[in-house]
């Protein structure tokens, strides 16, 4: 009986472990991508890394991966967009989608930018996405 329960546990958890590994690899690729000049990650110990269902809305059974970084930059929004327009960051299964959100310029000079890297795929037996 214990072997049967252990087998069922492994069977149910295998997709979870696989998607957790995909999220970790995605996170590492996003963080490894070079920042634009005159830009720094201002909260490197407090990055937002999320896996789940319907992170950006919608319905259906699919899994979403999102990594969010908060940057401080001296560059203009156009320069930041240019840098990330051609970013070739692999997602969990496809090329990551990049979104940029700009805050007002700080009086000290510089601007905060929220970078979100996102990827999604159809449900593949991970119960968290059903």
KAJO-V502625 format. One record per backbone hydrogen bond with DSSP energy under -1.0 kcal/mol. NH is the residue of the N-H (numbers start at 0). CO is the residue of the C=O. E is the energy in kcal/mol with one decimal. If there is no record, write none. Layout:
# KAJO-V502625
nh: {NH,NH}
co: {CO,CO}
e: {E,E}
This chain:
# KAJO-V502625
nh: {4,5,6,7,8,9,10,11,12,13,16,17,18,19,20,21,22,23,24,25,26,27,28,29,30,31,39,41,45,47,49,51,62,63,64,65,66,67,68,70,71,72,73,79,80,81,82,83,84,86,90,95,96,98,100,102,105,108,110,112,113,114,115,116,117,118,120,122,128}
co: {0,1,2,3,4,5,6,7,8,9,12,13,14,15,16,17,18,19,20,21,22,23,24,25,26,27,71,69,42,67,65,63,120,51,118,49,116,47,114,112,39,110,37,75,76,77,78,79,80,83,93,88,117,115,113,111,109,105,72,70,100,68,98,66,96,64,62,60,125}
e: {-2.4,-2.7,-2.5,-2.3,-2.4,-2.4,-2.4,-2.5,-2.4,-1.9,-2.8,-2.3,-2.5,-2.4,-2.0,-2.0,-2.4,-2.2,-2.4,-2.5,-2.7,-2.3,-1.9,-2.3,-2.5,-1.7,-2.4,-1.9,-1.9,-1.8,-2.9,-1.9,-3.1,-3.3,-3.0,-2.6,-2.5,-3.1,-2.5,-3.3,-2.7,-2.6,-1.7,-2.1,-2.8,-2.4,-1.9,-2.0,-2.1,-1.4,-3.7,-3.1,-3.0,-2.7,-2.4,-2.6,-3.0,-1.8,-2.4,-2.4,-3.1,-2.7,-2.8,-2.8,-2.6,-2.1,-2.1,-2.2,-2.2}
